[in-house]
Amino acid sequence: MFCKECGSKLSENAKFCSKCGASCGEVKKEKTTKAEKVEKKEVKALTKDEIIAGDTKVFKIVSYLGILWILGIFCGSKNDPKVRFHVGQGIILTIALVAVSIVSAILTAVIASLFTVQTWLGINVGVSGVGLFLIGLINLVCYGAYIFYVVLGIINAAKDRENKLPLIGNLAFYK
């Protein structure tokens, strides 16, 4: 015997299905196929707004990937305060990246000019090893911190947490 609701195999003396709990007053002799189950269920077409509202996790996650927070502003944040939170964190992270990139470029130029290697004729041929090490260290710290913030933000968004980013999270103005 098989359950009339879910198609599970039943014992001969069962009064209720052990899987779905349906009464076994009427039973089918054959197992219901998946196609028949789909035909029984009403299929509802989703509207664009329902799709966007139901899939806000994507907008939360991409908010931390450069300027992609703009997708959350135009597509996902109108009715969801959690998306707005992560978009705000993403905006402040992008602003911080621009500021850090400017500072890094200035420091790189200063270090390159201080540690320039010259020939005996006064021709600049490059930057010394110490200068290259300092430039690399500055870039590692700046962009390593950015990658850390991106990963931290994505983890928070994926786990549906609203934790502010350390040091810069309180500066978010888009809420």
C-alpha positions as CSV (number, residue, x, y, z in Angstrom):
1,M,0.0,0.0,0.0
2,F,1.1,3.6,-0.6
3,C,0.0,6.9,1.0
4,K,-2.5,8.9,-1.1
5,E,-0.8,12.2,-0.2
6,C,3.0,11.6,-0.4
7,G,3.3,8.2,-2.1
8,S,5.3,6.6,0.8
9,K,5.1,2.9,1.3
10,L,2.8,1.9,4.2
11,S,2.4,-1.2,6.2
12,E,-0.8,-3.2,5.6
13,N,-2.4,-2.2,9.0
14,A,-1.3,1.5,9.1
15,K,-4.0,4.0,9.9
16,F,-1.8,7.1,9.3
17,C,1.2,7.8,7.1
18,S,4.5,7.8,9.0
19,K,6.0,10.5,6.8
20,C,3.2,13.0,6.2
21,G,0.6,12.0,8.8
22,A,-2.2,11.6,6.3
23,S,-5.1,9.3,7.1
24,C,-4.8,6.0,5.3
25,G,-8.6,5.5,4.8
26,E,-8.1,5.6,1.1
27,V,-4.8,4.3,-0.3
28,K,-3.3,4.1,-3.8
29,K,-1.9,0.9,-5.1
30,E,0.9,2.7,-7.1
31,K,3.4,5.3,-5.9
32,T,2.6,8.8,-7.1
33,T,5.1,10.1,-9.6
34,K,6.9,13.4,-9.3
35,A,5.1,14.7,-12.3
36,E,1.7,14.0,-10.8
37,K,2.8,15.8,-7.6
38,V,3.8,18.9,-9.6
39,E,0.5,18.8,-11.4
40,K,-1.4,18.8,-8.1
41,K,0.5,21.8,-6.7
42,E,-0.5,25.3,-7.9
43,V,2.4,27.0,-9.6
44,K,2.4,30.7,-8.9
45,A,4.3,33.1,-11.2
46,L,6.5,35.5,-9.2
47,T,6.5,39.2,-10.0
48,K,9.8,41.1,-10.3
49,D,9.3,42.8,-6.9
50,E,8.7,39.4,-5.2
51,I,11.9,38.0,-6.8
52,I,13.9,41.0,-5.6
53,A,12.4,41.0,-2.1
54,G,13.0,37.2,-1.7
55,D,16.6,37.3,-2.9
56,T,18.1,40.2,-0.9
57,K,21.1,38.2,0.3
58,V,22.8,38.8,-3.0
59,F,22.4,42.6,-2.7
60,K,23.8,42.4,0.8
61,I,26.8,40.5,-0.3
62,V,27.7,42.5,-3.4
63,S,27.4,45.7,-1.4
64,Y,31.0,45.0,-0.2
65,L,32.4,44.5,-3.7
66,G,33.6,47.9,-4.9
67,I,30.9,50.1,-6.4
68,L,28.4,47.2,-6.7
69,W,26.6,48.6,-3.6
70,I,24.7,50.7,-6.2
71,L,22.7,47.6,-7.1
72,G,21.4,47.5,-3.6
73,I,20.3,51.1,-3.8
74,F,18.4,50.8,-7.0
75,C,17.2,47.2,-6.8
76,G,17.1,45.8,-3.3
77,S,17.1,48.4,-0.5
78,K,13.8,50.2,-0.9
79,N,11.9,47.9,1.5
80,D,14.6,46.0,3.3
81,P,16.5,47.8,6.1
82,K,19.1,45.0,6.2
83,V,20.1,45.7,2.6
84,R,20.2,49.4,3.4
85,F,22.5,48.7,6.3
86,H,25.0,46.6,4.2
87,V,24.8,49.2,1.4
88,G,25.8,51.9,3.9
89,Q,28.7,49.8,5.1
90,G,29.7,49.2,1.5
91,I,29.6,52.9,0.6
92,I,31.8,53.9,3.5
93,L,34.2,51.0,2.7
94,T,34.5,52.3,-0.9
95,I,35.1,55.9,0.3
96,A,37.8,54.5,2.7
97,L,39.4,52.6,-0.2
98,V,39.6,55.8,-2.3
99,A,41.1,57.7,0.6
100,V,43.6,55.0,1.4
101,S,44.6,54.6,-2.2
102,I,45.3,58.4,-2.4
103,V,47.5,58.2,0.7
104,S,49.2,55.1,-0.5
105,A,50.0,56.8,-3.9
106,I,51.4,59.9,-2.2
107,L,53.6,57.7,0.2
108,T,54.7,55.6,-2.8
109,A,55.8,58.7,-4.7
110,V,57.6,60.2,-1.6
111,I,59.4,56.9,-0.9
112,A,60.3,56.5,-4.6
113,S,61.8,60.0,-4.7
114,L,63.7,59.5,-1.4
115,F,65.2,56.1,-2.4
116,T,66.0,56.7,-6.0
117,V,69.2,55.1,-7.3
118,Q,71.4,57.3,-9.4
119,T,74.4,56.5,-11.6
120,W,77.6,58.5,-11.2
121,L,76.4,60.7,-14.1
122,G,73.3,61.7,-12.1
123,I,70.8,59.6,-14.1
124,N,68.0,58.1,-12.1
125,V,67.8,54.3,-12.8
126,G,65.2,53.1,-10.3
127,V,64.3,52.7,-6.7
128,S,66.6,51.0,-4.2
129,G,65.7,47.7,-2.6
130,V,64.8,49.4,0.7
131,G,62.4,51.8,-1.2
132,L,60.8,48.9,-3.0
133,F,60.4,47.0,0.3
134,L,58.7,50.1,1.9
135,I,56.4,50.6,-1.0
136,G,55.4,46.9,-1.0
137,L,54.8,47.1,2.8
138,I,52.6,50.1,2.5
139,N,50.6,48.5,-0.3
140,L,50.3,45.3,1.6
141,V,48.9,47.0,4.7
142,C,46.5,49.3,2.8
143,Y,45.1,46.7,0.4
144,G,45.3,43.9,2.8
145,A,43.1,45.8,5.2
146,Y,40.7,46.5,2.4
147,I,40.5,42.8,1.6
148,F,40.0,42.0,5.3
149,Y,37.0,44.4,5.5
150,V,35.5,43.0,2.3
151,V,35.7,39.4,3.5
152,L,34.3,40.5,7.0
153,G,31.4,42.3,5.4
154,I,30.6,39.5,3.1
155,I,30.6,37.0,6.0
156,N,28.3,39.2,8.0
157,A,25.9,39.7,5.0
158,A,25.9,35.9,4.2
159,K,25.1,35.1,7.8
160,D,22.4,37.8,7.9
161,R,24.2,39.8,10.6
162,E,24.2,43.6,10.9
163,N,27.7,44.0,12.5
164,K,29.4,47.3,11.7
165,L,32.8,47.2,10.1
166,P,35.6,48.0,12.7
167,L,36.8,51.6,12.8
168,I,34.8,52.8,9.8
169,G,31.4,51.2,10.3
170,N,30.1,54.0,12.5
171,L,30.8,56.6,9.7
172,A,28.1,55.0,7.4
173,F,25.6,57.7,6.4
174,Y,23.3,55.6,4.2
175,K,20.9,53.8,6.5
